[in-house]
Amino acid sequence: MTIEKEATVFVVDDDPAIRKSLRWLIESVGLKVETHELASDFLESYSPDSPGCLVLDVRIPGMSGLELQEKLRDRGYDIPVVIVSGYGDVPMAVRAMKAGAVDFLEKPVSDQVLLDYIQKGIERDINNKKNRLENKELMERKKSLTRRELEVMEHVVSGQSSREIAEILNVSFKTIEAHRAKIMKKMKAKSVPKLIQMDLQIKRDV
């Protein structure tokens, strides 16, 4: 199993024997583990900065597993969740999956199946964090453009040529070409198709 070493697997289950066995299983493949008896304890201590995956029981005292999942979503935390329960039913599974669970597994679940879903969850979280960082950098680049450069960029990504943009904005062709060069440099775009891709990505995440 090859996963980023800084990832942490969080286990929330009120059964100490299960917490102990899951810790042993997950640590046996070289992953860091943090266990909690109560959902509220995990919620208070969790930081979304580092990648991870949450292995969560449904029926735990106080805040239930599904309630914790929904609170995480309300706070904007998108840590992947693997629901594991001995009392699974269709409505619970539907609710968990709609809230973004990686999967809903019924106890007993084989060690390898659980590890596979944990790996899947961690990889998803790593990719999500990477994408958010890239999107933040793209937005910072776009913010560095002047008002006129932003205006020209909108025309460029719409597929208009420099001559067409010059006519629309009533400026010279050379002026538009100069703006385009600055836009490409500031956005670190090697081609117009790449610039269009960047712009679509920014608008999709705004």
C-alpha positions as CSV (number, residue, x, y, z in Angstrom):
1,M,0.0,0.0,0.0
2,T,1.6,3.2,-1.1
3,I,0.1,6.3,0.5
4,E,1.4,9.7,1.5
5,K,3.1,9.1,4.9
6,E,1.8,12.3,6.5
7,A,-1.8,11.0,6.2
8,T,-3.8,10.2,9.4
9,V,-6.6,7.7,9.7
10,F,-9.2,8.8,12.3
11,V,-11.3,6.1,14.0
12,V,-14.4,7.1,15.9
13,D,-16.1,4.1,17.7
14,D,-17.4,3.7,21.2
15,D,-16.1,0.1,21.5
16,P,-12.6,0.1,23.0
17,A,-11.9,-3.4,21.6
18,I,-12.7,-2.2,18.1
19,R,-10.7,0.9,18.4
20,K,-7.7,-1.2,19.6
21,S,-8.1,-3.7,16.7
22,L,-8.5,-1.0,14.1
23,R,-5.4,0.8,15.4
24,W,-3.4,-2.4,15.1
25,L,-4.7,-3.1,11.6
26,I,-4.1,0.4,10.2
27,E,-0.7,0.8,11.9
28,S,0.4,-2.6,10.4
29,V,0.4,-1.0,7.0
30,G,2.4,2.1,8.1
31,L,-0.3,4.6,8.6
32,K,-0.8,7.0,11.5
33,V,-3.9,6.5,13.5
34,E,-5.9,8.7,15.9
35,T,-8.8,7.1,17.8
36,H,-11.8,8.7,19.5
37,E,-14.6,7.3,21.6
38,L,-17.0,10.2,20.9
39,A,-17.8,12.1,17.7
40,S,-17.8,15.3,19.6
41,D,-14.2,14.7,20.7
42,F,-13.1,14.1,17.2
43,L,-14.9,17.2,15.9
44,E,-13.2,19.4,18.6
45,S,-9.7,18.2,17.8
46,Y,-9.9,17.7,14.0
47,S,-7.8,20.0,11.7
48,P,-8.4,19.8,8.0
49,D,-4.9,20.9,7.1
50,S,-3.3,17.5,6.7
51,P,-4.7,14.6,4.5
52,G,-6.6,11.8,6.1
53,C,-9.6,9.5,6.2
54,L,-12.3,9.0,8.8
55,V,-13.5,5.5,9.8
56,L,-16.8,6.1,11.5
57,D,-19.3,3.9,13.4
58,V,-23.0,4.9,13.0
59,R,-24.3,4.2,16.4
60,I,-22.2,5.9,19.0
61,P,-23.4,7.7,22.2
62,G,-24.2,11.4,21.9
63,M,-23.7,12.7,18.4
64,S,-24.2,9.8,16.0
65,G,-21.9,9.0,13.2
66,L,-24.2,10.3,10.5
67,E,-24.7,13.5,12.5
68,L,-21.0,14.0,12.7
69,Q,-20.7,13.5,9.0
70,E,-23.3,16.2,8.4
71,K,-21.6,18.6,10.8
72,L,-18.3,18.1,9.0
73,R,-20.0,18.9,5.8
74,D,-21.7,22.0,7.3
75,R,-18.2,23.3,8.4
76,G,-16.8,22.8,4.9
77,Y,-14.6,19.8,5.9
78,D,-14.6,17.3,3.1
79,I,-12.5,14.6,4.8
80,P,-13.5,11.2,3.1
81,V,-15.6,9.1,5.5
82,V,-15.9,5.3,5.5
83,I,-19.0,4.3,7.5
84,V,-18.7,1.0,9.3
85,S,-21.7,-0.3,11.2
86,G,-23.2,-3.5,12.5
87,Y,-26.7,-2.1,12.2
88,G,-26.6,-0.9,8.6
89,D,-29.8,-0.5,6.7
90,V,-30.7,1.0,3.3
91,P,-31.9,4.4,4.6
92,M,-28.7,4.8,6.6
93,A,-26.6,3.9,3.7
94,V,-28.4,6.3,1.4
95,R,-28.0,9.1,3.9
96,A,-24.3,8.4,4.4
97,M,-23.6,8.2,0.7
98,K,-25.5,11.4,-0.1
99,A,-23.4,13.2,2.5
100,G,-20.3,12.1,0.7
101,A,-19.2,8.8,2.4
102,V,-16.6,6.8,0.5
103,D,-18.7,3.7,1.3
104,F,-21.0,2.1,3.9
105,L,-19.6,-1.2,5.2
106,E,-21.5,-3.6,7.4
107,K,-19.6,-5.4,10.2
108,P,-17.9,-7.8,10.1
109,V,-15.8,-6.4,7.2
110,S,-12.6,-8.1,6.0
111,D,-9.3,-6.3,6.9
112,Q,-8.3,-6.0,3.3
113,V,-11.6,-4.5,2.2
114,L,-11.4,-1.9,4.9
115,L,-7.8,-1.1,4.1
116,D,-8.7,-0.7,0.4
117,Y,-11.4,1.8,1.2
118,I,-9.1,3.7,3.6
119,Q,-6.5,3.9,0.9
120,K,-9.2,5.2,-1.5
121,G,-10.3,7.8,1.0
122,I,-6.8,9.1,1.7
123,E,-6.0,9.3,-2.0
124,R,-9.2,11.3,-2.6
125,D,-8.3,13.7,0.2
126,I,-4.8,14.2,-1.1
127,N,-6.1,15.0,-4.5
128,N,-8.8,17.3,-3.1
129,K,-6.2,19.3,-1.2
130,K,-3.9,19.4,-4.2
131,N,-6.7,20.7,-6.4
132,R,-7.7,23.4,-3.8
133,L,-4.1,24.6,-3.6
134,E,-3.8,24.8,-7.4
135,N,-7.1,26.7,-7.5
136,K,-6.0,29.1,-4.9
137,E,-2.8,29.8,-6.8
138,L,-4.8,30.4,-10.0
139,M,-7.1,32.9,-8.3
140,E,-4.1,34.8,-6.9
141,R,-2.6,35.0,-10.4
142,K,-5.9,36.3,-11.9
143,K,-6.1,38.9,-9.1
144,S,-2.7,40.2,-10.2
145,L,-4.1,41.3,-13.6
146,T,-5.1,44.9,-14.2
147,R,-8.7,45.8,-15.0
148,R,-7.8,46.2,-18.7
149,E,-5.9,42.9,-18.7
150,L,-9.0,41.2,-17.1
151,E,-11.2,42.7,-19.9
152,V,-8.8,41.5,-22.6
153,M,-8.6,38.0,-21.0
154,E,-12.4,37.6,-21.1
155,H,-12.3,38.2,-24.8
156,V,-9.3,35.9,-25.3
157,V,-10.9,33.0,-23.5
158,S,-14.1,33.6,-25.5
159,G,-12.1,32.7,-28.6
160,Q,-11.7,36.2,-30.2
161,S,-8.5,37.2,-32.0
162,S,-6.3,40.1,-31.1
163,R,-7.6,42.1,-34.1
164,E,-11.2,41.4,-33.1
165,I,-10.5,42.5,-29.5
166,A,-8.7,45.6,-30.8
167,E,-11.8,46.6,-32.8
168,I,-14.2,45.9,-29.9
169,L,-12.1,47.9,-27.4
170,N,-11.1,50.6,-29.9
171,V,-7.4,50.3,-29.4
172,S,-4.5,49.2,-31.6
173,F,-3.6,45.6,-32.4
174,K,-0.2,46.1,-30.8
175,T,-1.8,47.2,-27.6
176,I,-3.9,44.1,-27.4
177,E,-0.8,41.9,-28.2
178,A,1.1,43.6,-25.4
179,H,-1.8,42.9,-23.0
180,R,-2.0,39.3,-24.1
181,A,1.7,38.8,-23.5
182,K,1.4,40.2,-20.0
183,I,-1.7,38.1,-19.3
184,M,0.0,34.9,-20.4
185,K,3.1,35.7,-18.3
186,K,1.1,36.6,-15.1
187,M,-1.1,33.6,-15.5
188,K,1.9,31.3,-16.3
189,A,-0.1,30.0,-19.3
190,K,1.9,28.5,-22.1
191,S,-0.9,28.6,-24.6
192,V,-4.4,30.0,-25.1
193,P,-6.1,26.6,-24.6
194,K,-4.2,26.4,-21.3
195,L,-5.4,29.9,-20.4
196,I,-9.0,28.9,-21.2
197,Q,-8.6,25.8,-19.0
198,M,-7.4,27.9,-16.1
199,D,-10.2,30.4,-16.5
200,L,-12.8,27.6,-16.5
201,Q,-11.3,26.0,-13.4
202,I,-11.3,29.4,-11.6
203,K,-15.0,30.1,-12.5
204,R,-16.0,26.5,-11.6
205,D,-14.6,26.9,-8.0
206,V,-15.8,30.5,-7.3
